[in-house]
Amino acid sequence: MRTRDPLKSWAHAFFYVKNDWGLIEKWGRMKDLPVPLHVGEEDILRILNFPDVKHFFIEDQKVSGEKVAVLEAENKKFWTLIAEKEAALFGLKSSRIIEDFKKSIDFKIIIQDHLQEACEHIYNVEVNALEQQYKDEGFTRGFLKGVRLVQRKAGVKFDGLTTSQASEDPSSDLDGAEIESELRQAFSSDDESIDVE
């Protein structure tokens, strides 16, 4: 850069220099320029207040660090928001898939199969319980029929027997206490008939 005569009036005006990025910066007054016509880098640095330049760089680093921290925080918020949206989207998709499957024919067939298996199991349990009950009642009735037949042949008659109890086919209205009392009477009469003979 060439300088002009510092004694002229325009010497008090500012001078401008292109920086490394091609931008024009205001550096100082023309009268502050050194006497040589060509200004070197050392001269320009001497013109500038060097601690101010250091302060500028430190401040620039501080501001850029703050900007980076803000950008990182925004980036973190952004990725958190994306993760929440994806979770909600996948959650909706999975629940929607489950709901669609529940509405489908396959699901209804599976439910019907499970219900049929449960009904068959309950039916089998109830049938087995009824068979066992009829076997127990049949044994008791058969035993009572045998006792009555023996009593008739022996000619022993029980006091308080109804006609249905005295017949060969006792009614099914007998409960456990009546059957037990009949058995006791039958055994006691068998003991008496054995003693008589």
C-alpha positions, 0 to 999 in steps of 0.5 A: 500500500502506498502512502501519501504526504502526512502533512496534507489535510486528508492525512487525518482521514482513516485508511482501509486495508484488505484483510486475508478474506478480502474484506476491507477494514478500517485500520487507523488514521492516515497520519499514523502511517509510517513514513515509508511508502510501503507499509509492512505487516509489522508496521500494521501490527504496531499501529494496532493495539495488540492487546485489543487483537488478543482480546478480540480473538478471545472474545471470538472464541468465547462467542463461538464456544457459546454458539457451539454449546447452544447448537449442541443443546438444540441438536440434543433437543432435536434428537430427543424430539425425533426419538420421542416421535419415532417411539410414538410412531412405532407404538402406534404402529404396533398397537394398530397392528394388534388392533387389526389382528384382533379384528381379523378372521384369524384372531377370531378362529384362534379365540374360537379354538381356545374356547372350544378347547376350554369347553371340552376340558370343562365338559370332560371334567364334569362328565368324569365327576358325574360318572364317579357320582353315579358309580358311587350312588349306583354302588350304594343303591345296588348294595341297598337292593341286595340288603332289602332282597336278603331281608325279604327272603329272611322275612325281616321287616323294618319299622318306618320304611316307606313303600318306595324304600321297601320296593326293589328300586329305591328312589333317587330322592334319598340323601346321604343321611337317609342312606346311612340310616338304612344301612345301619338298620340293615346291618343291625337286622342282619345281626339279629337274623343271624342270631335267630338262626 
